[in-house]
């Protein structure tokens, strides 16, 4: 499981021209799910995400988490994060989980995040053609992979 995190001052996701998710200050997360991912990847990643200290404190030092600032969260499923690009110029998505694996893990990710944050999480529409707009704050952009727990 891999997440691409962007600290935002606002973000919006649209499907067919209609906004289905909007957040203010917080995190926009693109979530890629692999065939081998399971509940342990999910638990570790959600916990890491909501406790990651990437928001500024009073001294302008990144020392506050999403929980600390009472920030908002948007999660978008994105299988292209699992692309393998080692051979040739066409990305391979063979490791990306199919919908029967990915949808339940995506939904569990959101449920667990909502449970830990104590509020609703904005989300995209699994498998849809989405248009995402955001204002990246900083910019701060971080990639975390549950298989490479650095």
Steps between C-alpha positions, in 0.01 A plus 500: 500500500638835402380851579591828338429776753459868421454759772229730372322818594206371293413219258203389294416187298243505220336222301315598182531868596339454844698549822479181708764593759637828634741571785672799652832487684625146527629215287415372154602135477527291184482132596644215294418141599701192400386137472700400810366775727303403808363640826849539655603734216178692546531541877866606483443750219191669646673537836813642336292740289292660772796533738752627243631834627502712184305807610674806641490593865520857633874509421436397138655157562322194360408344832122457494288216363163493326351409840680790671362761260155342469562490124290349226582196289416398143587151371501414129563148368771505233630173354767681295702549821586130473652539152817305424726691263819294504461355151421707193298819492151369556410467870381160618218476751519125555558545877198730540211329677183430304177649626394193703810551718546876466147622573467334844849621602425851371175507698673362811773765467235774500301340784809465718609858428152628588505298822840639605422859394147500641349649184411432138774465240443642152556250222497442131298246305684172453578436132352828376666762282559767763618859478691609809594856578709605796712769649814325623610671821876535523525309274517191718476168315597163651482141375466211747503131408381243754744244358796732559441628854771764525 
